[in-house]
């Protein structure tokens, strides 16, 4: 409940950002507000599991500071996304054929980005940090809870859901468009060990596989943004 209240508070704060103009050393500094939405492709880069990139959606809001006399603009905002991820598993150790087990994961990210101007504000290269909260992995098909994860002899699909819930990300991408509508592509990489939460569970049977879990989140996003 506290996490929901925190998210609502951030959303309300950003909603009060309005378009305005201010004078600073004889330059107009323009503050804009945008809403965006799009699609994602999510993965966890790891040697522990055999993963398959999954699709999802993303939406959010962003406040941008356009500084004409600088080589960059800056923005801050919040984005929410729901993603899917495939992890290889099998019904039992005697089953020779692996199946893709599909998981869902929800993420909420607070971002601060710089936008290097390539063609004014019409084309920029974007980069900066993100602070992320994410849910545990959620197995979409409950009937697959007892499937054995590939690379292990007894580790089940339900055993690997309690991953780390916080991350620090780096984002790089590009934005192109006009003042009203823009299109953005981003690559987001998690610097922290996304699977570290599994290392604290001493009850897991790791026979046949690596005893230490390590993995980093990777997400591609493609979105369209309407600015005000």
C-alpha beads as a LAMMPS data file, in Angstrom:
LAMMPS data file: protein, C-alpha beads

228 atoms
227 bonds

1 atom types
1 bond types

-500.0 500.0 xlo xhi
-500.0 500.0 ylo yhi
-500.0 500.0 zlo zhi

Masses

1 110.0

Atoms # bond

1 1 1 0.000 0.000 0.000
2 1 1 2.873 2.381 0.832
3 1 1 4.449 1.729 -2.562
4 1 1 1.172 2.587 -4.313
5 1 1 0.844 5.792 -2.276
6 1 1 4.421 6.802 -3.130
7 1 1 3.784 6.263 -6.847
8 1 1 0.579 8.321 -6.693
9 1 1 2.414 11.136 -4.897
10 1 1 5.099 11.281 -7.594
11 1 1 2.435 11.306 -10.317
12 1 1 0.554 14.163 -8.632
13 1 1 3.747 16.194 -8.241
14 1 1 4.594 15.794 -11.909
15 1 1 1.045 16.705 -12.935
16 1 1 1.558 20.175 -11.485
17 1 1 4.410 20.849 -13.911
18 1 1 3.090 23.324 -16.507
19 1 1 4.498 25.026 -19.546
20 1 1 6.122 28.334 -18.677
21 1 1 8.887 30.733 -19.658
22 1 1 11.565 32.314 -17.496
23 1 1 14.363 34.808 -18.109
24 1 1 17.952 33.831 -17.286
25 1 1 20.875 35.921 -18.556
26 1 1 18.714 37.252 -21.400
27 1 1 17.851 33.710 -22.613
28 1 1 14.413 32.133 -22.667
29 1 1 14.350 28.870 -20.735
30 1 1 11.320 26.866 -21.778
31 1 1 9.844 24.230 -19.521
32 1 1 7.645 21.610 -21.222
33 1 1 5.576 18.662 -20.113
34 1 1 5.020 15.447 -22.055
35 1 1 3.048 12.208 -21.897
36 1 1 4.405 9.127 -23.653
37 1 1 3.615 5.487 -24.284
38 1 1 5.013 2.632 -26.301
39 1 1 6.369 -0.898 -26.363
40 1 1 9.280 -2.663 -24.676
41 1 1 11.534 -5.665 -25.055
42 1 1 12.878 -7.046 -21.765
43 1 1 15.593 -9.529 -20.825
44 1 1 17.816 -10.562 -17.922
45 1 1 21.380 -11.180 -19.069
46 1 1 22.592 -14.171 -17.039
47 1 1 24.531 -17.432 -17.242
48 1 1 22.234 -19.098 -14.702
49 1 1 19.192 -19.428 -16.953
50 1 1 18.390 -19.729 -20.638
51 1 1 16.260 -16.647 -21.231
52 1 1 14.194 -15.324 -24.117
53 1 1 13.426 -11.638 -24.589
54 1 1 9.797 -10.755 -23.949
55 1 1 7.536 -7.908 -25.067
56 1 1 5.663 -5.394 -22.944
57 1 1 4.356 -1.848 -22.708
58 1 1 5.571 1.428 -21.216
59 1 1 3.939 4.726 -20.304
60 1 1 4.825 7.794 -18.329
61 1 1 5.359 11.524 -18.108
62 1 1 8.338 13.810 -18.441
63 1 1 9.164 17.443 -17.669
64 1 1 11.791 18.964 -19.974
65 1 1 13.943 22.069 -19.536
66 1 1 14.910 23.466 -22.969
67 1 1 18.007 25.680 -22.632
68 1 1 18.721 27.420 -25.987
69 1 1 22.281 28.606 -25.187
70 1 1 23.487 25.157 -24.048
71 1 1 24.445 22.072 -26.073
72 1 1 21.981 20.011 -24.084
73 1 1 18.486 19.965 -22.605
74 1 1 17.509 18.128 -19.426
75 1 1 14.438 16.235 -18.310
76 1 1 13.081 14.329 -15.365
77 1 1 10.097 12.070 -15.120
78 1 1 8.502 8.792 -14.176
79 1 1 7.711 5.768 -16.316
80 1 1 5.824 2.543 -15.649
81 1 1 6.070 -0.657 -17.648
82 1 1 4.908 -4.250 -17.620
83 1 1 7.214 -6.719 -19.332
84 1 1 7.439 -10.415 -20.059
85 1 1 10.421 -12.758 -19.953
86 1 1 10.874 -16.351 -21.092
87 1 1 12.990 -18.821 -19.087
88 1 1 13.670 -22.357 -20.271
89 1 1 12.335 -25.245 -18.177
90 1 1 11.047 -28.810 -18.400
91 1 1 8.370 -30.884 -16.732
92 1 1 10.864 -33.196 -14.993
93 1 1 14.468 -34.345 -15.182
94 1 1 13.407 -37.198 -17.447
95 1 1 11.854 -34.817 -19.975
96 1 1 14.259 -34.254 -22.895
97 1 1 12.346 -31.301 -24.343
98 1 1 12.598 -27.840 -22.815
99 1 1 9.673 -25.421 -22.756
100 1 1 9.570 -21.654 -22.414
101 1 1 8.150 -20.550 -19.064
102 1 1 6.715 -17.047 -19.344
103 1 1 7.062 -14.568 -16.489
104 1 1 5.732 -11.050 -15.966
105 1 1 7.566 -8.207 -14.248
106 1 1 6.357 -4.685 -13.426
107 1 1 8.807 -1.766 -13.213
108 1 1 8.550 1.859 -12.056
109 1 1 11.450 4.167 -12.890
110 1 1 12.391 7.712 -11.900
111 1 1 14.669 9.181 -14.563
112 1 1 16.932 12.211 -14.968
113 1 1 18.237 12.541 -18.522
114 1 1 20.435 14.874 -20.508
115 1 1 19.597 15.423 -24.183
116 1 1 22.572 16.358 -26.362
117 1 1 21.357 18.487 -29.288
118 1 1 22.298 17.036 -32.671
119 1 1 19.813 19.053 -34.758
120 1 1 18.574 21.561 -32.226
121 1 1 15.762 20.075 -30.164
122 1 1 14.501 18.129 -33.201
123 1 1 17.072 15.334 -32.772
124 1 1 18.854 14.580 -29.511
125 1 1 21.020 11.842 -28.015
126 1 1 19.686 11.001 -24.564
127 1 1 21.571 9.589 -21.588
128 1 1 21.354 9.510 -17.827
129 1 1 20.543 7.518 -14.660
130 1 1 17.327 5.906 -13.490
131 1 1 16.208 4.691 -10.077
132 1 1 13.971 1.631 -10.394
133 1 1 11.549 -0.367 -8.312
134 1 1 10.392 -3.649 -9.816
135 1 1 8.071 -6.427 -8.739
136 1 1 9.069 -10.042 -8.255
137 1 1 8.839 -12.317 -11.273
138 1 1 5.300 -13.626 -11.704
139 1 1 4.784 -16.930 -13.483
140 1 1 1.899 -16.471 -15.926
141 1 1 0.809 -20.121 -15.874
142 1 1 0.362 -21.443 -12.314
143 1 1 0.343 -25.004 -13.621
144 1 1 4.057 -24.604 -14.441
145 1 1 5.123 -23.806 -10.860
146 1 1 6.833 -27.174 -10.379
147 1 1 8.613 -27.253 -13.739
148 1 1 12.403 -27.708 -13.415
149 1 1 14.534 -24.777 -14.570
150 1 1 17.026 -25.720 -17.281
151 1 1 20.665 -26.015 -16.065
152 1 1 19.459 -27.271 -12.645
153 1 1 18.260 -30.641 -11.334
154 1 1 15.678 -29.552 -8.768
155 1 1 15.238 -25.775 -8.977
156 1 1 11.586 -25.096 -9.841
157 1 1 9.904 -22.301 -11.760
158 1 1 8.328 -21.009 -8.556
159 1 1 11.692 -20.939 -6.721
160 1 1 13.164 -18.118 -8.821
161 1 1 10.443 -15.477 -8.489
162 1 1 11.861 -13.536 -5.491
163 1 1 14.394 -11.383 -7.317
164 1 1 15.841 -8.060 -6.129
165 1 1 13.271 -5.266 -6.159
166 1 1 15.498 -2.189 -6.563
167 1 1 17.943 -1.259 -9.278
168 1 1 20.056 1.620 -10.554
169 1 1 19.945 1.845 -14.316
170 1 1 21.779 3.671 -17.055
171 1 1 19.819 4.765 -20.132
172 1 1 20.993 5.833 -23.585
173 1 1 18.925 6.529 -26.667
174 1 1 17.654 9.105 -29.122
175 1 1 14.630 11.372 -29.509
176 1 1 13.418 12.817 -32.809
177 1 1 10.409 14.923 -33.758
178 1 1 8.812 18.341 -33.521
179 1 1 7.561 20.363 -30.598
180 1 1 4.178 18.627 -30.383
181 1 1 5.045 14.980 -31.016
182 1 1 8.342 13.152 -30.674
183 1 1 9.525 9.560 -30.962
184 1 1 12.044 8.016 -28.593
185 1 1 14.137 4.847 -28.511
186 1 1 16.048 3.851 -25.361
187 1 1 18.309 1.094 -24.140
188 1 1 18.159 0.678 -20.360
189 1 1 20.742 -1.437 -18.511
190 1 1 20.619 -2.402 -14.834
191 1 1 23.925 -1.953 -13.033
192 1 1 22.925 -4.006 -9.990
193 1 1 22.483 -7.770 -9.770
194 1 1 18.794 -8.342 -10.545
195 1 1 18.981 -11.951 -9.331
196 1 1 20.749 -11.156 -6.067
197 1 1 17.542 -11.712 -4.080
198 1 1 17.792 -15.423 -4.884
199 1 1 21.223 -15.649 -3.234
200 1 1 19.708 -14.963 0.187
201 1 1 17.417 -18.009 -0.028
202 1 1 19.346 -20.899 1.511
203 1 1 16.472 -23.331 0.933
204 1 1 16.971 -23.513 -2.828
205 1 1 18.271 -26.793 -4.249
206 1 1 20.992 -25.725 -6.680
207 1 1 22.198 -29.198 -7.607
208 1 1 23.551 -29.385 -11.145
209 1 1 23.894 -25.624 -11.644
210 1 1 25.769 -22.525 -10.556
211 1 1 25.521 -21.835 -6.810
212 1 1 25.602 -18.056 -7.246
213 1 1 22.939 -16.099 -9.116
214 1 1 23.957 -13.112 -11.169
215 1 1 22.042 -11.251 -13.853
216 1 1 21.559 -7.749 -15.195
217 1 1 18.374 -6.277 -16.579
218 1 1 18.302 -5.065 -20.195
219 1 1 15.320 -3.245 -21.694
220 1 1 14.646 -1.688 -25.097
221 1 1 11.849 0.860 -25.337
222 1 1 10.168 2.514 -28.322
223 1 1 7.673 5.252 -27.523
224 1 1 5.810 8.277 -28.859
225 1 1 5.484 11.439 -26.749
226 1 1 2.993 14.281 -26.929
227 1 1 4.351 17.528 -25.461
228 1 1 2.522 20.543 -24.051

Bonds

1 1 1 2
2 1 2 3
3 1 3 4
4 1 4 5
5 1 5 6
6 1 6 7
7 1 7 8
8 1 8 9
9 1 9 10
10 1 10 11
11 1 11 12
12 1 12 13
13 1 13 14
14 1 14 15
15 1 15 16
16 1 16 17
17 1 17 18
18 1 18 19
19 1 19 20
20 1 20 21
21 1 21 22
22 1 22 23
23 1 23 24
24 1 24 25
25 1 25 26
26 1 26 27
27 1 27 28
28 1 28 29
29 1 29 30
30 1 30 31
31 1 31 32
32 1 32 33
33 1 33 34
34 1 34 35
35 1 35 36
36 1 36 37
37 1 37 38
38 1 38 39
39 1 39 40
40 1 40 41
41 1 41 42
42 1 42 43
43 1 43 44
44 1 44 45
45 1 45 46
46 1 46 47
47 1 47 48
48 1 48 49
49 1 49 50
50 1 50 51
51 1 51 52
52 1 52 53
53 1 53 54
54 1 54 55
55 1 55 56
56 1 56 57
57 1 57 58
58 1 58 59
59 1 59 60
60 1 60 61
61 1 61 62
62 1 62 63
63 1 63 64
64 1 64 65
65 1 65 66
66 1 66 67
67 1 67 68
68 1 68 69
69 1 69 70
70 1 70 71
71 1 71 72
72 1 72 73
73 1 73 74
74 1 74 75
75 1 75 76
76 1 76 77
77 1 77 78
78 1 78 79
79 1 79 80
80 1 80 81
81 1 81 82
82 1 82 83
83 1 83 84
84 1 84 85
85 1 85 86
86 1 86 87
87 1 87 88
88 1 88 89
89 1 89 90
90 1 90 91
91 1 91 92
92 1 92 93
93 1 93 94
94 1 94 95
95 1 95 96
96 1 96 97
97 1 97 98
98 1 98 99
99 1 99 100
100 1 100 101
101 1 101 102
102 1 102 103
103 1 103 104
104 1 104 105
105 1 105 106
106 1 106 107
107 1 107 108
108 1 108 109
109 1 109 110
110 1 110 111
111 1 111 112
112 1 112 113
113 1 113 114
114 1 114 115
115 1 115 116
116 1 116 117
117 1 117 118
118 1 118 119
119 1 119 120
120 1 120 121
121 1 121 122
122 1 122 123
123 1 123 124
124 1 124 125
125 1 125 126
126 1 126 127
127 1 127 128
128 1 128 129
129 1 129 130
130 1 130 131
131 1 131 132
132 1 132 133
133 1 133 134
134 1 134 135
135 1 135 136
136 1 136 137
137 1 137 138
138 1 138 139
139 1 139 140
140 1 140 141
141 1 141 142
142 1 142 143
143 1 143 144
144 1 144 145
145 1 145 146
146 1 146 147
147 1 147 148
148 1 148 149
149 1 149 150
150 1 150 151
151 1 151 152
152 1 152 153
153 1 153 154
154 1 154 155
155 1 155 156
156 1 156 157
157 1 157 158
158 1 158 159
159 1 159 160
160 1 160 161
161 1 161 162
162 1 162 163
163 1 163 164
164 1 164 165
165 1 165 166
166 1 166 167
167 1 167 168
168 1 168 169
169 1 169 170
170 1 170 171
171 1 171 172
172 1 172 173
173 1 173 174
174 1 174 175
175 1 175 176
176 1 176 177
177 1 177 178
178 1 178 179
179 1 179 180
180 1 180 181
181 1 181 182
182 1 182 183
183 1 183 184
184 1 184 185
185 1 185 186
186 1 186 187
187 1 187 188
188 1 188 189
189 1 189 190
190 1 190 191
191 1 191 192
192 1 192 193
193 1 193 194
194 1 194 195
195 1 195 196
196 1 196 197
197 1 197 198
198 1 198 199
199 1 199 200
200 1 200 201
201 1 201 202
202 1 202 203
203 1 203 204
204 1 204 205
205 1 205 206
206 1 206 207
207 1 207 208
208 1 208 209
209 1 209 210
210 1 210 211
211 1 211 212
212 1 212 213
213 1 213 214
214 1 214 215
215 1 215 216
216 1 216 217
217 1 217 218
218 1 218 219
219 1 219 220
220 1 220 221
221 1 221 222
222 1 222 223
223 1 223 224
224 1 224 225
225 1 225 226
226 1 226 227
227 1 227 228
